[in-house]
Amino acid sequence: MENWTNNMKHFLIITNAFKDKNLKLTNEIKGYIEKKGGSCQCFTSTGDDAKHAAPEADAIAQETECVLVLGGDGTLIRAASKLVEQNMALIGVNLGTLGYLCELEELMEEHYTVEKRMMLCGYGIKQSEKTERKVALNDIVIHRTGALSVVNLIVFVNGEYLNTFRADGIIISTPTGSTGYNMSAGGPIVDPKASMIIITPINAHNLNSRSIVIGAEDEVMIEIGERRSQKDETVEVSFDGDNAVGLEVGDKFLIRKAEMKTKRQTKMLELIKKHDIETQEELSDYLQKEGYQVTQATVSRDIRELKLTKVAMSNGRQKYAALTEANEDLSEKYTRVFRDAFVSMDMAQNILVIKTVSGMAMAVAAAIDAMHLHEIVGCIAGDDTIMCAVRSVDDTIAVMSRLRKLVED
């Protein structure tokens, strides 16, 4: 939790169109905020999915400090998913309760507490192609479709086999979502401010299947296993009950903690897409022109947290770039980073040593991580050297062969 002492003055109101049909309460709150010297932007949510749950980022006033969500839990959850990268405080106002103006007065005039809640992100791998990356505040659920029969769900954590669940499905929940579907399926209730991931099978077809709690930094991979010789089992993946993604036998789904960017970090990503920025000093200057008071230490920390790297331009110079997961073609972008920076490779037992162009080891390590080579336990990168611990000598040979093929193709 964070205790803030500045008085909030700039708000965005998101209203469920079906809960406040004539916007009477919305206009009442807007008038109250403006009367108190604040500013207010309004948006009416008309859809049942995250796409229509909030305005686009470029339509939100830059000075906005807080989002008031008027509606129910669903409206708040969808708004949180849409605004995940804006790093703004969200307050849910249940329109069936009284006294919200009193609480708003406390927010504008007194101290208040902001609770940071963990979110999840996930994407599927279907025949080596990635599906769109999406986020969830409560849970990501993989559940059966079609015939009423159980499915085989093979669960790995950080590449290590965990268990195979024969069940109707599986729930991967945040602490916030522990009191939702997870609780209904017999999962544990945890402090919503905690940072962990809860794995709960749905109607598992064995007696010893229980929920498993893992660390927030762990990565969960679920493979749709074969149960029948026809291999015709299908499942759907839902994010907080929305945005279904279909999977078949052999497909995989990866889930990890969503990275929460600050407004400054979001602006940094916008700037490096818009401009060819070569140095940390240039990036700092651009940020200051945008109104952000930053130091070199602040910019350096943000570069590390965002995992920015440098890529070559046609004029021989380099520029900052982000190795993001969303909507990227691994076979092109990550392979290009690896090829451009690769120098040599060797092994000693189950340790893989990769030499890179000076200053590019971190970028190559990030590219290897993005390839999801589950034989690799972890990597340490310096300036021009990467050391990867691999599960076995045989796996090390296999990984070397695969990486060498990337360079030669």
VEXDREN-2710 file (C-alpha; in Angstrom, 1 decimal):
% VEXDREN-2710
k/r/px/py/pz
1/MET/0.0/0.0/0.0
2/GLU/1.1/3.6/-0.6
3/ASN/0.0/6.6/1.5
4/TRP/-0.4/9.6/-0.7
5/THR/-0.8/13.1/0.7
6/ASN/-1.5/15.2/-2.5
7/ASN/-5.1/16.1/-3.1
8/MET/-6.4/14.6/-6.3
9/LYS/-8.1/17.1/-8.7
10/HIS/-8.2/15.5/-12.1
11/PHE/-10.5/12.6/-12.8
12/LEU/-11.9/10.3/-15.5
13/ILE/-15.4/8.9/-14.9
14/ILE/-16.3/5.6/-16.6
15/THR/-20.0/4.9/-16.4
16/ASN/-21.8/1.7/-17.1
17/ALA/-24.5/2.9/-19.6
18/PHE/-27.0/0.3/-18.2
19/LYS/-26.5/1.3/-14.6
20/ASP/-26.9/5.1/-15.0
21/LYS/-29.0/5.3/-18.1
22/ASN/-29.7/9.1/-18.0
23/LEU/-26.2/9.9/-16.6
24/LYS/-27.9/11.6/-13.6
25/LEU/-25.4/10.4/-11.1
26/THR/-22.5/10.8/-13.5
27/ASN/-23.3/14.5/-14.0
28/GLU/-23.9/14.9/-10.2
29/ILE/-20.3/13.7/-9.5
30/LYS/-18.9/15.7/-12.4
31/GLY/-20.5/18.8/-11.1
32/TYR/-19.2/18.2/-7.6
33/ILE/-15.6/17.7/-8.8
34/GLU/-15.7/20.9/-10.8
35/LYS/-17.3/22.8/-7.9
36/LYS/-14.3/21.8/-5.8
37/GLY/-11.9/23.1/-8.3
38/GLY/-11.1/19.9/-10.1
39/SER/-11.5/18.7/-13.7
40/CYS/-13.4/15.8/-15.0
41/GLN/-13.6/13.8/-18.2
42/CYS/-16.5/11.4/-18.8
43/PHE/-16.8/8.1/-20.7
44/THR/-19.8/5.8/-21.1
45/SER/-19.0/2.1/-21.2
46/THR/-21.5/0.3/-23.5
47/GLY/-19.8/-3.0/-24.2
48/ASP/-19.4/-6.3/-22.3
49/ASP/-15.7/-6.6/-23.2
50/ALA/-12.5/-4.7/-22.3
51/LYS/-12.3/-3.1/-25.8
52/HIS/-15.3/-0.9/-25.1
53/ALA/-14.7/-0.5/-21.3
54/ALA/-12.6/2.7/-21.3
55/PRO/-11.3/5.4/-23.7
56/GLU/-8.2/4.8/-25.7
57/ALA/-5.0/6.0/-24.0
58/ASP/-4.5/9.0/-26.4
59/ALA/-8.0/10.2/-25.6
60/ILE/-7.4/10.5/-21.8
61/ALA/-6.2/13.9/-20.5
62/GLN/-2.5/13.7/-19.5
63/GLU/-3.2/15.2/-16.1
64/THR/-5.7/12.5/-15.1
65/GLU/-4.8/11.1/-11.7
66/CYS/-7.7/8.9/-10.8
67/VAL/-10.5/6.9/-12.6
68/LEU/-14.0/6.6/-11.0
69/VAL/-15.8/3.6/-12.3
70/LEU/-19.6/3.8/-11.8
71/GLY/-21.2/0.4/-12.1
72/GLY/-20.6/-3.1/-10.8
73/ASP/-17.6/-5.4/-10.4
74/GLY/-17.6/-6.3/-14.1
75/THR/-17.3/-2.6/-15.2
76/LEU/-14.4/-2.1/-12.8
77/ILE/-12.6/-5.3/-13.9
78/ARG/-13.0/-4.5/-17.6
79/ALA/-11.8/-0.9/-17.1
80/ALA/-8.7/-2.2/-15.1
81/SER/-7.8/-4.5/-18.0
82/LYS/-8.1/-1.7/-20.6
83/LEU/-6.2/0.8/-18.5
84/VAL/-3.5/-1.5/-17.3
85/GLU/-0.6/0.5/-18.8
86/GLN/-1.9/3.9/-17.7
87/ASN/-0.9/3.4/-14.0
88/MET/-3.8/5.4/-12.6
89/ALA/-5.7/4.8/-9.4
90/LEU/-9.1/3.2/-9.9
91/ILE/-12.1/3.5/-7.6
92/GLY/-15.2/1.4/-8.0
93/VAL/-18.5/3.1/-7.1
94/ASN/-21.3/0.6/-6.7
95/LEU/-24.4/2.6/-7.8
96/GLY/-26.6/0.7/-5.4
97/THR/-24.9/2.2/-2.4
98/LEU/-25.1/5.7/-0.7
99/GLY/-22.4/8.1/0.5
100/TYR/-20.1/8.1/-2.4
101/LEU/-19.9/11.9/-2.5
102/CYS/-18.6/11.9/1.1
103/GLU/-15.9/9.4/0.1
104/LEU/-15.1/11.6/-3.0
105/GLU/-14.7/14.6/-0.6
106/GLU/-12.2/12.6/1.4
107/LEU/-10.3/11.7/-1.7
108/MET/-10.1/15.4/-2.9
109/GLU/-9.3/17.0/0.5
110/GLU/-7.7/14.4/2.8
111/HIS/-5.1/11.6/2.8
112/TYR/-5.9/8.3/1.2
113/THR/-4.3/4.9/0.6
114/VAL/-3.6/3.3/-2.8
115/GLU/-3.5/-0.5/-2.9
116/LYS/-1.5/-2.0/-5.7
117/ARG/-3.1/-5.1/-7.1
118/MET/-1.3/-7.8/-9.1
119/MET/-2.6/-8.6/-12.6
120/LEU/-1.9/-11.5/-15.0
121/CYS/-1.1/-11.6/-18.7
122/GLY/-1.2/-14.5/-21.0
123/TYR/-1.1/-15.7/-24.6
124/GLY/-1.4/-18.9/-26.5
125/ILE/1.0/-20.7/-28.8
126/LYS/-0.8/-22.4/-31.7
127/GLN/1.4/-24.2/-34.2
128/SER/4.3/-21.9/-33.2
129/GLU/2.2/-18.7/-33.7
130/LYS/1.4/-16.5/-30.7
131/THR/-2.1/-15.3/-30.0
132/GLU/-2.8/-11.8/-28.8
133/ARG/-1.5/-11.0/-25.3
134/LYS/-4.3/-10.1/-22.9
135/VAL/-4.5/-9.2/-19.2
136/ALA/-6.8/-10.1/-16.3
137/LEU/-7.3/-8.6/-12.9
138/ASN/-9.1/-11.7/-11.4
139/ASP/-8.3/-14.8/-13.3
140/ILE/-7.4/-16.6/-16.5
141/VAL/-9.6/-19.7/-16.9
142/ILE/-9.0/-22.6/-19.3
143/HIS/-12.2/-24.6/-19.6
144/ARG/-13.6/-27.4/-21.8
145/THR/-15.9/-26.8/-24.8
146/GLY/-18.0/-29.1/-26.9
147/ALA/-18.8/-32.6/-25.5
148/LEU/-19.2/-32.9/-21.7
149/SER/-15.9/-34.7/-21.1
150/VAL/-12.8/-33.9/-19.1
151/VAL/-9.7/-32.6/-20.7
152/ASN/-6.0/-33.3/-20.0
153/LEU/-4.2/-30.1/-18.9
154/ILE/-0.4/-30.5/-18.5
155/VAL/1.0/-27.8/-16.2
156/PHE/4.6/-26.6/-16.2
157/VAL/6.0/-23.9/-13.8
158/ASN/9.2/-22.2/-15.1
159/GLY/9.6/-25.0/-17.6
160/GLU/9.5/-27.8/-14.9
161/TYR/6.7/-30.3/-15.1
162/LEU/4.2/-29.8/-12.2
163/ASN/1.2/-32.0/-12.7
164/THR/-1.4/-33.3/-15.2
165/PHE/-5.0/-32.4/-14.3
166/ARG/-7.9/-34.4/-15.8
167/ALA/-10.6/-31.9/-15.2
168/ASP/-13.3/-29.6/-16.6
169/GLY/-10.7/-26.9/-16.7
170/ILE/-8.2/-24.9/-14.6
171/ILE/-8.2/-21.4/-13.0
172/ILE/-5.1/-19.3/-12.8
173/SER/-6.0/-16.6/-10.2
174/THR/-4.5/-13.5/-8.7
175/PRO/-5.0/-12.7/-5.0
176/THR/-7.7/-10.2/-6.0
177/GLY/-9.6/-13.0/-7.8
178/SER/-9.1/-15.6/-5.1
179/THR/-12.6/-14.8/-3.7
180/GLY/-14.2/-15.3/-7.2
181/TYR/-14.3/-18.4/-9.3
182/ASN/-11.2/-19.7/-7.5
183/MET/-13.1/-19.8/-4.2
184/SER/-16.2/-21.5/-5.8
185/ALA/-13.9/-24.2/-7.2
186/GLY/-12.5/-24.9/-3.7
187/GLY/-9.4/-22.7/-3.9
188/PRO/-7.8/-20.7/-1.1
189/ILE/-8.7/-17.2/-0.2
190/VAL/-5.6/-14.9/0.2
191/ASP/-5.0/-11.3/1.0
192/PRO/-5.8/-9.3/-2.2
193/LYS/-2.7/-7.1/-1.6
194/ALA/-0.5/-10.2/-1.7
195/SER/1.7/-11.1/-4.7
196/MET/1.3/-14.7/-5.8
197/ILE/-0.4/-16.9/-8.4
198/ILE/-3.0/-19.6/-7.5
199/ILE/-3.6/-22.6/-9.6
200/THR/-6.9/-24.4/-9.0
201/PRO/-8.3/-27.3/-11.1
202/ILE/-12.1/-27.3/-11.9
203/ASN/-13.8/-30.5/-10.9
204/ALA/-10.6/-32.6/-11.2
205/HIS/-11.2/-36.3/-11.8
206/ASN/-8.9/-37.6/-9.0
207/LEU/-9.0/-37.3/-5.2
208/ASN/-5.7/-35.7/-4.5
209/SER/-5.9/-32.7/-6.8
210/ARG/-5.6/-29.5/-4.8
211/SER/-4.9/-25.9/-5.4
212/ILE/-1.2/-24.9/-5.7
213/VAL/0.1/-21.5/-4.8
214/ILE/3.3/-20.3/-6.5
215/GLY/5.4/-17.1/-6.6
216/ALA/4.3/-14.0/-8.5
217/GLU/7.4/-14.1/-10.7
218/ASP/6.9/-17.7/-11.8
219/GLU/5.7/-18.5/-15.3
220/VAL/2.9/-21.0/-15.9
221/MET/2.7/-23.0/-19.1
222/ILE/-0.4/-25.2/-19.7
223/GLU/-0.3/-27.6/-22.6
224/ILE/-3.6/-29.2/-23.9
225/GLY/-2.9/-32.9/-23.7
226/GLU/-4.3/-35.7/-25.7
227/ARG/-7.0/-37.8/-24.0
228/ARG/-8.5/-39.6/-26.9
229/SER/-6.9/-41.0/-30.1
230/GLN/-9.0/-38.7/-32.2
231/LYS/-7.3/-35.6/-30.6
232/ASP/-10.4/-33.6/-31.0
233/GLU/-10.6/-32.1/-27.6
234/THR/-11.0/-28.3/-27.6
235/VAL/-10.8/-25.7/-24.8
236/GLU/-11.4/-22.0/-24.4
237/VAL/-9.4/-19.5/-22.5
238/SER/-11.2/-16.5/-20.9
239/PHE/-9.7/-13.4/-19.2
240/ASP/-12.0/-12.2/-16.4
241/GLY/-14.8/-14.0/-18.2
242/ASP/-14.2/-12.1/-21.5
243/ASN/-12.2/-12.5/-24.6
244/ALA/-12.3/-16.2/-25.3
245/VAL/-9.4/-17.8/-27.1
246/GLY/-9.8/-21.3/-28.6
247/LEU/-7.1/-24.0/-28.2
248/GLU/-6.7/-27.6/-29.4
249/VAL/-4.6/-30.6/-28.5
250/GLY/-0.9/-29.7/-28.6
251/ASP/-1.5/-26.0/-28.2
252/LYS/0.1/-24.2/-25.2
253/PHE/-0.8/-21.2/-23.1
254/LEU/1.6/-19.1/-21.1
255/ILE/0.7/-17.0/-18.1
256/ARG/2.8/-14.7/-16.0
257/LYS/2.4/-11.6/-13.8
258/ALA/1.5/-8.5/-15.9
259/GLU/4.2/-5.8/-16.0
260/MET/2.8/-2.6/-14.6
261/LYS/4.3/0.4/-16.3
262/THR/4.2/3.9/-14.9
263/LYS/3.0/6.8/-17.0
264/ARG/6.6/7.9/-17.5
265/GLN/7.6/4.4/-18.7
266/THR/4.6/4.4/-21.1
267/LYS/5.8/7.8/-22.4
268/MET/9.3/6.4/-22.9
269/LEU/7.9/3.6/-25.1
270/GLU/6.0/6.1/-27.1
271/LEU/9.1/8.3/-27.6
272/ILE/11.4/5.5/-28.7
273/LYS/8.8/4.4/-31.3
274/LYS/8.4/8.0/-32.6
275/HIS/12.1/9.0/-32.5
276/ASP/15.5/7.4/-33.2
277/ILE/17.0/7.8/-29.8
278/GLU/20.5/6.5/-29.4
279/THR/21.7/7.6/-26.0
280/GLN/20.3/7.7/-22.5
281/GLU/21.0/11.5/-22.4
282/GLU/18.8/12.0/-25.5
283/LEU/16.0/10.0/-23.9
284/SER/16.2/12.1/-20.8
285/ASP/16.0/15.3/-22.8
286/TYR/12.9/14.1/-24.7
287/LEU/11.2/13.2/-21.3
288/GLN/12.0/16.6/-19.9
289/LYS/10.4/18.2/-22.9
290/GLU/7.3/16.2/-22.2
291/GLY/7.2/17.6/-18.7
292/TYR/8.8/14.7/-16.8
293/GLN/11.5/15.7/-14.2
294/VAL/13.9/12.9/-14.4
295/THR/17.5/12.1/-13.5
296/GLN/20.0/9.9/-15.3
297/ALA/19.5/7.3/-12.5
298/THR/15.7/7.3/-13.0
299/VAL/16.1/6.8/-16.8
300/SER/18.6/4.1/-16.3
301/ARG/16.3/2.2/-13.9
302/ASP/13.4/2.5/-16.3
303/ILE/15.5/1.2/-19.2
304/ARG/16.3/-1.9/-17.2
305/GLU/12.7/-2.4/-16.0
306/LEU/11.4/-2.0/-19.6
307/LYS/14.2/-4.3/-20.9
308/LEU/15.0/-1.8/-23.6
309/THR/17.7/-2.8/-26.0
310/LYS/19.6/-1.2/-28.9
311/VAL/19.1/-2.2/-32.5
312/ALA/21.1/-1.2/-35.6
313/MET/19.7/1.3/-38.1
314/SER/20.5/1.5/-41.8
315/ASN/22.8/4.5/-41.3
316/GLY/25.1/2.5/-39.0
317/ARG/23.9/4.1/-35.8
318/GLN/21.8/2.4/-33.1
319/LYS/18.6/3.2/-31.4
320/TYR/16.6/2.1/-28.3
321/ALA/13.9/-0.5/-28.9
322/ALA/11.6/-2.5/-26.8
323/LEU/11.5/-6.3/-26.8
324/THR/7.8/-6.5/-26.1
325/GLU/5.6/-9.7/-26.2
326/ALA/2.4/-8.3/-27.7
327/ASN/1.8/-8.9/-31.4
328/GLU/5.4/-9.6/-32.3
329/ASP/6.7/-12.1/-34.8
330/LEU/9.3/-14.0/-32.9
331/SER/10.7/-15.6/-36.0
332/GLU/11.7/-12.2/-37.3
333/LYS/12.4/-9.7/-34.5
334/TYR/14.0/-11.9/-31.8
335/THR/15.9/-14.0/-34.3
336/ARG/17.2/-10.8/-35.9
337/VAL/18.5/-9.5/-32.5
338/PHE/20.2/-12.9/-31.9
339/ARG/21.7/-13.0/-35.4
340/ASP/23.0/-9.4/-35.4
341/ALA/24.7/-9.7/-32.0
342/PHE/25.9/-13.4/-32.0
343/VAL/29.7/-14.0/-32.1
344/SER/30.3/-17.6/-30.9
345/MET/28.9/-20.3/-28.7
346/ASP/30.4/-23.1/-26.5
347/MET/29.4/-25.4/-23.7
348/ALA/30.8/-27.0/-20.6
349/GLN/28.6/-29.9/-19.3
350/ASN/25.2/-28.3/-18.9
351/ILE/26.4/-24.6/-19.1
352/LEU/26.0/-22.8/-22.4
353/VAL/28.3/-19.9/-23.0
354/ILE/27.4/-17.4/-25.7
355/LYS/29.6/-14.5/-26.8
356/THR/28.0/-11.4/-28.3
357/VAL/28.9/-8.1/-29.8
358/SER/30.0/-5.7/-27.0
359/GLY/27.1/-4.2/-25.1
360/MET/24.5/-6.6/-26.7
361/ALA/24.5/-9.5/-24.2
362/MET/21.4/-8.2/-22.3
363/ALA/19.5/-7.9/-25.6
364/VAL/20.4/-11.4/-26.7
365/ALA/19.5/-12.8/-23.3
366/ALA/16.1/-11.2/-23.6
367/ALA/15.7/-12.7/-27.1
368/ILE/16.6/-16.1/-25.8
369/ASP/14.1/-15.7/-22.9
370/ALA/11.4/-14.7/-25.5
371/MET/12.0/-17.9/-27.4
372/HIS/10.7/-19.9/-24.4
373/LEU/13.3/-22.6/-24.6
374/HIS/12.2/-24.6/-21.6
375/GLU/15.4/-26.6/-21.5
376/ILE/17.1/-23.4/-20.2
377/VAL/16.8/-22.9/-16.4
378/GLY/18.2/-19.3/-16.4
379/CYS/20.7/-17.0/-17.9
380/ILE/23.2/-14.4/-16.6
381/ALA/24.3/-11.7/-19.0
382/GLY/27.3/-9.3/-18.8
383/ASP/28.6/-6.9/-21.4
384/ASP/29.4/-9.4/-24.2
385/THR/28.9/-12.8/-22.5
386/ILE/25.9/-14.9/-21.6
387/MET/26.0/-18.0/-19.4
388/CYS/22.9/-20.2/-19.5
389/ALA/22.2/-23.1/-17.1
390/VAL/20.5/-25.9/-19.0
391/ARG/18.7/-28.9/-17.5
392/SER/21.1/-31.6/-18.8
393/VAL/24.1/-32.1/-21.1
394/ASP/21.8/-33.6/-23.8
395/ASP/19.5/-30.6/-23.5
396/THR/22.5/-28.3/-23.9
397/ILE/23.5/-30.0/-27.1
398/ALA/20.0/-29.7/-28.4
399/VAL/19.7/-26.0/-27.5
400/MET/23.1/-25.3/-29.2
401/SER/21.9/-27.0/-32.3
402/ARG/18.7/-25.0/-32.4
403/LEU/20.4/-21.6/-31.8
404/ARG/23.1/-22.4/-34.4
405/LYS/20.4/-23.2/-36.9
406/LEU/18.9/-19.7/-36.3
407/VAL/22.2/-18.1/-37.1
408/GLU/22.9/-20.2/-40.2
409/ASP/19.4/-20.0/-41.8
END
